[in-house]
Amino acid sequence: MKHSKNWKEENDQLIAEFMFKDFNEAFSFMTAAALEAEKMDHHPYWGNVYNKVWIKLSTHSAGNKITAKDTKLAEVIDTIFKRYA
C-alpha cells in the first residue's frame, strides 16, 4: 500500500505524527479529524501533547491489520492537516 509521506507502516498499523504552532491548533486539528472519523465509523488511536499529535490506524475487526478503512481515514486526516501547513 502506498501512503503519503506523513504515514509509515509499522507493526500492522499506519502511524503518523503531526506538529502544529501551538496547542489550540493541535486540538482544532484533532476535533476536525474526530468529526470525520465518527462519520466514517472508524476511530484512531491517538494522543496529544501541546503542539504534537500522534495517530495510529488499524482495523480491529480485521485482526488489527491495515485495511482500506485506514488508508481512507489517513487520506482524510492528511486533507485536514493541509489546512494548518
Biopython code that builds the backbone (N, CA, C, O; Angstrom):
import numpy as np
from Bio.PDB.StructureBuilder import StructureBuilder

atoms = [
    (1, "MET", "N", (0.837, -1.190, 0.000)),
    (1, "MET", "CA", (0.000, 0.000, 0.000)),
    (1, "MET", "C", (0.878, 1.250, 0.000)),
    (1, "MET", "O", (1.860, 1.327, 0.739)),
    (2, "LYS", "N", (0.525, 2.212, -0.821)),
    (2, "LYS", "CA", (1.276, 3.465, -0.849)),
    (2, "LYS", "C", (0.549, 4.501, -0.001)),
    (2, "LYS", "O", (-0.673, 4.637, -0.065)),
    (3, "HIS", "N", (1.323, 5.221, 0.787)),
    (3, "HIS", "CA", (0.759, 6.229, 1.685)),
    (3, "HIS", "C", (1.497, 7.548, 1.487)),
    (3, "HIS", "O", (2.581, 7.585, 0.904)),
    (4, "SER", "N", (0.904, 8.614, 1.974)),
    (4, "SER", "CA", (1.572, 9.911, 1.902)),
    (4, "SER", "C", (2.813, 9.891, 2.779)),
    (4, "SER", "O", (3.005, 8.983, 3.588)),
    (5, "LYS", "N", (3.643, 10.891, 2.608)),
    (5, "LYS", "CA", (4.878, 10.971, 3.390)),
    (5, "LYS", "C", (4.622, 11.120, 4.884)),
    (5, "LYS", "O", (5.524, 10.882, 5.688)),
    (6, "ASN", "N", (3.422, 11.505, 5.267)),
    (6, "ASN", "CA", (3.104, 11.660, 6.686)),
    (6, "ASN", "C", (2.970, 10.319, 7.407)),
    (6, "ASN", "O", (3.079, 10.266, 8.632)),
    (7, "TRP", "N", (2.738, 9.243, 6.669)),
    (7, "TRP", "CA", (2.403, 7.952, 7.263)),
    (7, "TRP", "C", (3.468, 6.907, 6.977)),
    (7, "TRP", "O", (4.083, 6.895, 5.910)),
    (8, "LYS", "N", (3.675, 6.026, 7.956)),
    (8, "LYS", "CA", (4.540, 4.870, 7.736)),
    (8, "LYS", "C", (3.821, 3.639, 8.283)),
    (8, "LYS", "O", (2.992, 3.734, 9.188)),
    (9, "GLU", "N", (4.154, 2.495, 7.719)),
    (9, "GLU", "CA", (3.606, 1.233, 8.215)),
    (9, "GLU", "C", (4.561, 0.657, 9.253)),
    (9, "GLU", "O", (5.763, 0.539, 9.019)),
    (10, "GLU", "N", (3.998, 0.303, 10.400)),
    (10, "GLU", "CA", (4.804, -0.274, 11.480)),
    (10, "GLU", "C", (3.894, -1.140, 12.348)),
    (10, "GLU", "O", (2.848, -0.680, 12.806)),
    (11, "ASN", "N", (4.288, -2.380, 12.572)),
    (11, "ASN", "CA", (3.525, -3.295, 13.422)),
    (11, "ASN", "C", (2.053, -3.370, 13.014)),
    (11, "ASN", "O", (1.165, -3.279, 13.862)),
    (12, "ASP", "N", (1.799, -3.536, 11.717)),
    (12, "ASP", "CA", (0.440, -3.644, 11.178)),
    (12, "ASP", "C", (-0.421, -2.427, 11.500)),
    (12, "ASP", "O", (-1.627, -2.553, 11.713)),
    (13, "GLN", "N", (0.197, -1.254, 11.535)),
    (13, "GLN", "CA", (-0.524, -0.008, 11.761)),
    (13, "GLN", "C", (0.023, 1.061, 10.836)),
    (13, "GLN", "O", (1.190, 1.022, 10.443)),
    (14, "LEU", "N", (-0.826, 2.016, 10.491)),
    (14, "LEU", "CA", (-0.359, 3.249, 9.861)),
    (14, "LEU", "C", (-0.094, 4.229, 10.993)),
    (14, "LEU", "O", (-0.948, 4.435, 11.856)),
    (15, "ILE", "N", (1.077, 4.828, 10.992)),
    (15, "ILE", "CA", (1.490, 5.707, 12.089)),
    (15, "ILE", "C", (1.944, 7.044, 11.521)),
    (15, "ILE", "O", (2.650, 7.107, 10.515)),
    (16, "ALA", "N", (1.516, 8.121, 12.199)),
    (16, "ALA", "CA", (1.935, 9.465, 11.777)),
    (16, "ALA", "C", (2.033, 10.381, 12.988)),
    (16, "ALA", "O", (1.369, 10.176, 14.004)),
    (17, "GLU", "N", (2.879, 11.396, 12.850)),
    (17, "GLU", "CA", (2.969, 12.477, 13.839)),
    (17, "GLU", "C", (2.788, 13.792, 13.099)),
    (17, "GLU", "O", (3.291, 13.977, 11.991)),
    (18, "PHE", "N", (2.067, 14.690, 13.726)),
    (18, "PHE", "CA", (1.799, 15.996, 13.139)),
    (18, "PHE", "C", (2.176, 17.069, 14.155)),
    (18, "PHE", "O", (1.858, 16.963, 15.340)),
    (19, "MET", "N", (2.860, 18.101, 13.670)),
    (19, "MET", "CA", (3.285, 19.209, 14.531)),
    (19, "MET", "C", (2.531, 20.473, 14.138)),
    (19, "MET", "O", (2.274, 20.724, 12.961)),
    (20, "PHE", "N", (2.180, 21.266, 15.156)),
    (20, "PHE", "CA", (1.419, 22.490, 14.967)),
    (20, "PHE", "C", (2.107, 23.642, 15.682)),
    (20, "PHE", "O", (3.063, 23.431, 16.428)),
    (21, "LYS", "N", (1.627, 24.856, 15.459)),
    (21, "LYS", "CA", (2.292, 26.005, 16.088)),
    (21, "LYS", "C", (2.017, 26.074, 17.586)),
    (21, "LYS", "O", (2.835, 26.600, 18.341)),
    (22, "ASP", "N", (0.857, 25.541, 18.030)),
    (22, "ASP", "CA", (0.536, 25.582, 19.454)),
    (22, "ASP", "C", (-0.555, 24.563, 19.782)),
    (22, "ASP", "O", (-1.026, 23.842, 18.902)),
    (23, "PHE", "N", (-0.943, 24.509, 21.032)),
    (23, "PHE", "CA", (-1.946, 23.560, 21.492)),
    (23, "PHE", "C", (-3.297, 23.807, 20.843)),
    (23, "PHE", "O", (-3.975, 22.852, 20.463)),
    (24, "ASN", "N", (-3.707, 25.060, 20.706)),
    (24, "ASN", "CA", (-5.008, 25.368, 20.115)),
    (24, "ASN", "C", (-5.120, 24.817, 18.693)),
    (24, "ASN", "O", (-6.155, 24.272, 18.311)),
    (25, "GLU", "N", (-4.063, 24.963, 17.927)),
    (25, "GLU", "CA", (-4.069, 24.467, 16.561)),
    (25, "GLU", "C", (-4.113, 22.935, 16.554)),
    (25, "GLU", "O", (-4.846, 22.335, 15.768)),
    (26, "ALA", "N", (-3.333, 22.313, 17.423)),
    (26, "ALA", "CA", (-3.328, 20.845, 17.507)),
    (26, "ALA", "C", (-4.703, 20.315, 17.895)),
    (26, "ALA", "O", (-5.187, 19.342, 17.316)),
    (27, "PHE", "N", (-5.326, 20.955, 18.871)),
    (27, "PHE", "CA", (-6.629, 20.492, 19.330)),
    (27, "PHE", "C", (-7.707, 20.740, 18.278)),
    (27, "PHE", "O", (-8.627, 19.936, 18.132)),
    (28, "SER", "N", (-7.599, 21.833, 17.555)),
    (28, "SER", "CA", (-8.525, 22.107, 16.460)),
    (28, "SER", "C", (-8.421, 21.024, 15.385)),
    (28, "SER", "O", (-9.435, 20.546, 14.877)),
    (29, "PHE", "N", (-7.202, 20.644, 15.047)),
    (29, "PHE", "CA", (-6.968, 19.559, 14.089)),
    (29, "PHE", "C", (-7.594, 18.267, 14.582)),
    (29, "PHE", "O", (-8.267, 17.573, 13.820)),
    (30, "MET", "N", (-7.379, 17.936, 15.851)),
    (30, "MET", "CA", (-7.935, 16.702, 16.402)),
    (30, "MET", "C", (-9.459, 16.726, 16.369)),
    (30, "MET", "O", (-10.088, 15.705, 16.090)),
    (31, "THR", "N", (-10.046, 17.859, 16.645)),
    (31, "THR", "CA", (-11.503, 17.976, 16.624)),
    (31, "THR", "C", (-12.034, 17.729, 15.213)),
    (31, "THR", "O", (-12.993, 16.980, 15.030)),
    (32, "ALA", "N", (-11.417, 18.353, 14.229)),
    (32, "ALA", "CA", (-11.842, 18.157, 12.840)),
    (32, "ALA", "C", (-11.670, 16.701, 12.421)),
    (32, "ALA", "O", (-12.546, 16.131, 11.770)),
    (33, "ALA", "N", (-10.541, 16.099, 12.793)),
    (33, "ALA", "CA", (-10.298, 14.696, 12.452)),
    (33, "ALA", "C", (-11.283, 13.772, 13.169)),
    (33, "ALA", "O", (-11.741, 12.786, 12.590)),
    (34, "ALA", "N", (-11.606, 14.079, 14.408)),
    (34, "ALA", "CA", (-12.555, 13.259, 15.173)),
    (34, "ALA", "C", (-13.936, 13.272, 14.525)),
    (34, "ALA", "O", (-14.595, 12.235, 14.454)),
    (35, "LEU", "N", (-14.372, 14.415, 14.062)),
    (35, "LEU", "CA", (-15.682, 14.509, 13.420)),
    (35, "LEU", "C", (-15.736, 13.673, 12.141)),
    (35, "LEU", "O", (-16.737, 13.012, 11.865)),
    (36, "GLU", "N", (-14.657, 13.708, 11.369)),
    (36, "GLU", "CA", (-14.605, 12.901, 10.138)),
    (36, "GLU", "C", (-14.509, 11.412, 10.468)),
    (36, "GLU", "O", (-15.154, 10.595, 9.811)),
    (37, "ALA", "N", (-13.721, 11.053, 11.467)),
    (37, "ALA", "CA", (-13.598, 9.650, 11.874)),
    (37, "ALA", "C", (-14.951, 9.106, 12.326)),
    (37, "ALA", "O", (-15.297, 7.965, 12.021)),
    (38, "GLU", "N", (-15.699, 9.906, 13.039)),
    (38, "GLU", "CA", (-17.023, 9.482, 13.502)),
    (38, "GLU", "C", (-17.962, 9.248, 12.318)),
    (38, "GLU", "O", (-18.728, 8.285, 12.313)),
    (39, "LYS", "N", (-17.904, 10.122, 11.322)),
    (39, "LYS", "CA", (-18.722, 9.935, 10.115)),
    (39, "LYS", "C", (-18.387, 8.610, 9.428)),
    (39, "LYS", "O", (-19.263, 7.942, 8.877)),
    (40, "MET", "N", (-17.106, 8.243, 9.473)),
    (40, "MET", "CA", (-16.649, 7.015, 8.832)),
    (40, "MET", "C", (-16.822, 5.792, 9.741)),
    (40, "MET", "O", (-16.609, 4.660, 9.306)),
    (41, "ASP", "N", (-17.205, 6.020, 10.991)),
    (41, "ASP", "CA", (-17.294, 4.961, 11.994)),
    (41, "ASP", "C", (-15.982, 4.178, 12.070)),
    (41, "ASP", "O", (-15.971, 2.949, 12.130)),
    (42, "HIS", "N", (-14.878, 4.931, 12.065)),
    (42, "HIS", "CA", (-13.540, 4.337, 12.134)),
    (42, "HIS", "C", (-12.671, 5.279, 12.970)),
    (42, "HIS", "O", (-12.340, 6.380, 12.530)),
    (43, "HIS", "N", (-12.312, 4.852, 14.147)),
    (43, "HIS", "CA", (-11.734, 5.759, 15.140)),
    (43, "HIS", "C", (-10.247, 5.468, 15.384)),
    (43, "HIS", "O", (-9.853, 4.313, 15.551)),
    (44, "PRO", "N", (-9.438, 6.511, 15.403)),
    (44, "PRO", "CA", (-7.993, 6.331, 15.580)),
    (44, "PRO", "C", (-7.608, 6.105, 17.042)),
    (44, "PRO", "O", (-8.339, 6.455, 17.969)),
    (45, "TYR", "N", (-6.434, 5.507, 17.203)),
    (45, "TYR", "CA", (-5.741, 5.502, 18.488)),
    (45, "TYR", "C", (-4.806, 6.695, 18.371)),
    (45, "TYR", "O", (-3.976, 6.749, 17.464)),
    (46, "TRP", "N", (-4.936, 7.653, 19.286)),
    (46, "TRP", "CA", (-4.113, 8.848, 19.142)),
    (46, "TRP", "C", (-3.858, 9.521, 20.467)),
    (46, "TRP", "O", (-4.462, 9.190, 21.487)),
    (47, "GLY", "N", (-2.941, 10.482, 20.429)),
    (47, "GLY", "CA", (-2.619, 11.247, 21.620)),
    (47, "GLY", "C", (-2.108, 12.623, 21.225)),
    (47, "GLY", "O", (-1.841, 12.912, 20.058)),
    (48, "ASN", "N", (-1.986, 13.453, 22.243)),
    (48, "ASN", "CA", (-1.581, 14.833, 22.015)),
    (48, "ASN", "C", (-0.823, 15.338, 23.230)),
    (48, "ASN", "O", (-1.235, 15.114, 24.368)),
    (49, "VAL", "N", (0.276, 16.014, 22.982)),
    (49, "VAL", "CA", (0.977, 16.796, 23.993)),
    (49, "VAL", "C", (1.325, 18.124, 23.354)),
    (49, "VAL", "O", (2.052, 18.185, 22.362)),
    (50, "TYR", "N", (0.802, 19.171, 23.930)),
    (50, "TYR", "CA", (0.965, 20.553, 23.466)),
    (50, "TYR", "C", (0.731, 20.672, 21.956)),
    (50, "TYR", "O", (-0.421, 20.654, 21.521)),
    (51, "ASN", "N", (1.791, 20.795, 21.143)),
    (51, "ASN", "CA", (1.613, 21.052, 19.712)),
    (51, "ASN", "C", (1.832, 19.809, 18.841)),
    (51, "ASN", "O", (1.939, 19.926, 17.620)),
    (52, "LYS", "N", (1.900, 18.644, 19.443)),
    (52, "LYS", "CA", (2.189, 17.403, 18.722)),
    (52, "LYS", "C", (1.008, 16.442, 18.859)),
    (52, "LYS", "O", (0.476, 16.241, 19.950)),
    (53, "VAL", "N", (0.611, 15.851, 17.727)),
    (53, "VAL", "CA", (-0.443, 14.840, 17.698)),
    (53, "VAL", "C", (0.140, 13.599, 17.034)),
    (53, "VAL", "O", (0.754, 13.694, 15.972)),
    (54, "TRP", "N", (-0.047, 12.439, 17.651)),
    (54, "TRP", "CA", (0.373, 11.191, 17.030)),
    (54, "TRP", "C", (-0.852, 10.309, 16.850)),
    (54, "TRP", "O", (-1.762, 10.290, 17.678)),
    (55, "ILE", "N", (-0.846, 9.576, 15.736)),
    (55, "ILE", "CA", (-2.010, 8.780, 15.357)),
    (55, "ILE", "C", (-1.549, 7.402, 14.897)),
    (55, "ILE", "O", (-0.545, 7.263, 14.198)),
    (56, "LYS", "N", (-2.311, 6.382, 15.308)),
    (56, "LYS", "CA", (-2.097, 5.012, 14.838)),
    (56, "LYS", "C", (-3.431, 4.504, 14.310)),
    (56, "LYS", "O", (-4.460, 4.623, 14.975)),
    (57, "LEU", "N", (-3.402, 3.938, 13.108)),
    (57, "LEU", "CA", (-4.610, 3.411, 12.480)),
    (57, "LEU", "C", (-4.446, 1.934, 12.161)),
    (57, "LEU", "O", (-3.441, 1.525, 11.578)),
    (58, "SER", "N", (-5.427, 1.141, 12.542)),
    (58, "SER", "CA", (-5.578, -0.250, 12.112)),
    (58, "SER", "C", (-7.045, -0.602, 12.300)),
    (58, "SER", "O", (-7.788, 0.126, 12.959)),
    (59, "THR", "N", (-7.455, -1.719, 11.717)),
    (59, "THR", "CA", (-8.860, -2.106, 11.774)),
    (59, "THR", "C", (-9.027, -3.286, 12.715)),
    (59, "THR", "O", (-8.579, -4.396, 12.426)),
    (60, "HIS", "N", (-9.676, -3.032, 13.842)),
    (60, "HIS", "CA", (-9.871, -4.054, 14.866)),
    (60, "HIS", "C", (-10.603, -5.275, 14.310)),
    (60, "HIS", "O", (-10.213, -6.414, 14.569)),
    (61, "SER", "N", (-11.662, -5.027, 13.548)),
    (61, "SER", "CA", (-12.480, -6.139, 13.039)),
    (61, "SER", "C", (-11.746, -6.988, 11.995)),
    (61, "SER", "O", (-12.222, -8.060, 11.623)),
    (62, "ALA", "N", (-10.596, -6.515, 11.523)),
    (62, "ALA", "CA", (-9.789, -7.270, 10.559)),
    (62, "ALA", "C", (-8.554, -7.859, 11.236)),
    (62, "ALA", "O", (-7.564, -8.167, 10.571)),
    (63, "GLY", "N", (-8.613, -8.013, 12.546)),
    (63, "GLY", "CA", (-7.469, -8.571, 13.273)),
    (63, "GLY", "C", (-6.365, -7.568, 13.496)),
    (63, "GLY", "O", (-5.188, -7.927, 13.528)),
    (64, "ASN", "N", (-6.740, -6.303, 13.652)),
    (64, "ASN", "CA", (-5.779, -5.221, 13.870)),
    (64, "ASN", "C", (-4.752, -5.124, 12.753)),
    (64, "ASN", "O", (-3.555, -4.978, 13.000)),
    (65, "LYS", "N", (-5.237, -5.206, 11.529)),
    (65, "LYS", "CA", (-4.413, -5.054, 10.331)),
    (65, "LYS", "C", (-4.806, -3.765, 9.619)),
    (65, "LYS", "O", (-5.862, -3.194, 9.892)),
    (66, "ILE", "N", (-3.968, -3.318, 8.722)),
    (66, "ILE", "CA", (-4.265, -2.144, 7.899)),
    (66, "ILE", "C", (-5.221, -2.558, 6.786)),
    (66, "ILE", "O", (-4.979, -3.527, 6.067)),
    (67, "THR", "N", (-6.310, -1.807, 6.658)),
    (67, "THR", "CA", (-7.285, -2.065, 5.598)),
    (67, "THR", "C", (-7.557, -0.769, 4.838)),
    (67, "THR", "O", (-6.976, 0.277, 5.128)),
    (68, "ALA", "N", (-8.446, -0.866, 3.869)),
    (68, "ALA", "CA", (-8.833, 0.315, 3.094)),
    (68, "ALA", "C", (-9.452, 1.387, 3.985)),
    (68, "ALA", "O", (-9.337, 2.575, 3.685)),
    (69, "LYS", "N", (-10.106, 0.988, 5.075)),
    (69, "LYS", "CA", (-10.676, 1.979, 6.000)),
    (69, "LYS", "C", (-9.574, 2.853, 6.584)),
    (69, "LYS", "O", (-9.754, 4.061, 6.738)),
    (70, "ASP", "N", (-8.441, 2.252, 6.907)),
    (70, "ASP", "CA", (-7.322, 3.003, 7.482)),
    (70, "ASP", "C", (-6.702, 3.930, 6.454)),
    (70, "ASP", "O", (-6.400, 5.087, 6.745)),
    (71, "THR", "N", (-6.518, 3.413, 5.258)),
    (71, "THR", "CA", (-5.949, 4.233, 4.188)),
    (71, "THR", "C", (-6.841, 5.435, 3.895)),
    (71, "THR", "O", (-6.348, 6.548, 3.713)),
    (72, "LYS", "N", (-8.146, 5.213, 3.851)),
    (72, "LYS", "CA", (-9.085, 6.305, 3.584)),
    (72, "LYS", "C", (-9.064, 7.336, 4.711)),
    (72, "LYS", "O", (-9.043, 8.538, 4.447)),
    (73, "LEU", "N", (-9.068, 6.877, 5.962)),
    (73, "LEU", "CA", (-9.024, 7.821, 7.079)),
    (73, "LEU", "C", (-7.705, 8.587, 7.075)),
    (73, "LEU", "O", (-7.692, 9.780, 7.379)),
    (74, "ALA", "N", (-6.604, 7.935, 6.741)),
    (74, "ALA", "CA", (-5.315, 8.626, 6.645)),
    (74, "ALA", "C", (-5.385, 9.736, 5.598)),
    (74, "ALA", "O", (-4.869, 10.831, 5.823)),
    (75, "GLU", "N", (-6.018, 9.463, 4.458)),
    (75, "GLU", "CA", (-6.171, 10.480, 3.414)),
    (75, "GLU", "C", (-7.004, 11.659, 3.912)),
    (75, "GLU", "O", (-6.674, 12.814, 3.645)),
    (76, "VAL", "N", (-8.073, 11.367, 4.628)),
    (76, "VAL", "CA", (-8.928, 12.429, 5.181)),
    (76, "VAL", "C", (-8.129, 13.266, 6.180)),
    (76, "VAL", "O", (-8.208, 14.494, 6.167)),
    (77, "ILE", "N", (-7.368, 12.608, 7.037)),
    (77, "ILE", "CA", (-6.550, 13.311, 8.031)),
    (77, "ILE", "C", (-5.509, 14.181, 7.339)),
    (77, "ILE", "O", (-5.267, 15.311, 7.762)),
    (78, "ASP", "N", (-4.892, 13.666, 6.281)),
    (78, "ASP", "CA", (-3.922, 14.472, 5.528)),
    (78, "ASP", "C", (-4.581, 15.726, 4.951)),
    (78, "ASP", "O", (-3.991, 16.807, 4.977)),
    (79, "THR", "N", (-5.783, 15.585, 4.439)),
    (79, "THR", "CA", (-6.500, 16.733, 3.877)),
    (79, "THR", "C", (-6.765, 17.773, 4.955)),
    (79, "THR", "O", (-6.615, 18.972, 4.716)),
    (80, "ILE", "N", (-7.154, 17.320, 6.133)),
    (80, "ILE", "CA", (-7.379, 18.241, 7.256)),
    (80, "ILE", "C", (-6.071, 18.924, 7.647)),
    (80, "ILE", "O", (-6.052, 20.128, 7.899)),
    (81, "PHE", "N", (-4.990, 18.168, 7.699)),
    (81, "PHE", "CA", (-3.698, 18.718, 8.099)),
    (81, "PHE", "C", (-3.235, 19.827, 7.142)),
    (81, "PHE", "O", (-2.577, 20.777, 7.567)),
    (82, "LYS", "N", (-3.571, 19.707, 5.874)),
    (82, "LYS", "CA", (-3.165, 20.720, 4.886)),
    (82, "LYS", "C", (-3.703, 22.102, 5.249)),
    (82, "LYS", "O", (-3.115, 23.115, 4.870)),
    (83, "ARG", "N", (-4.803, 22.148, 5.971)),
    (83, "ARG", "CA", (-5.351, 23.445, 6.399)),
    (83, "ARG", "C", (-4.404, 24.177, 7.353)),
    (83, "ARG", "O", (-4.484, 25.398, 7.492)),
    (84, "TYR", "N", (-3.515, 23.441, 8.004)),
    (84, "TYR", "CA", (-2.635, 24.003, 9.024)),
    (84, "TYR", "C", (-1.201, 24.193, 8.553)),
    (84, "TYR", "O", (-0.395, 24.813, 9.246)),
    (85, "ALA", "N", (-0.882, 23.666, 7.381)),
    (85, "ALA", "CA", (0.501, 23.728, 6.879)),
    (85, "ALA", "C", (0.853, 25.091, 6.325)),
    (85, "ALA", "O", (1.976, 25.300, 5.867)),
]
sb = StructureBuilder()
sb.init_structure("model")
sb.init_model(0)
sb.init_chain("A")
sb.init_seg("    ")
for serial, (resi, resn, name, xyz) in enumerate(atoms, 1):
    if name == "N":
        sb.init_residue(resn, " ", resi, " ")
    sb.init_atom(name, np.array(xyz, "f"), 0.0, 1.0, " ", f" {name:<3s}", serial, name[0])
structure = sb.get_structure()
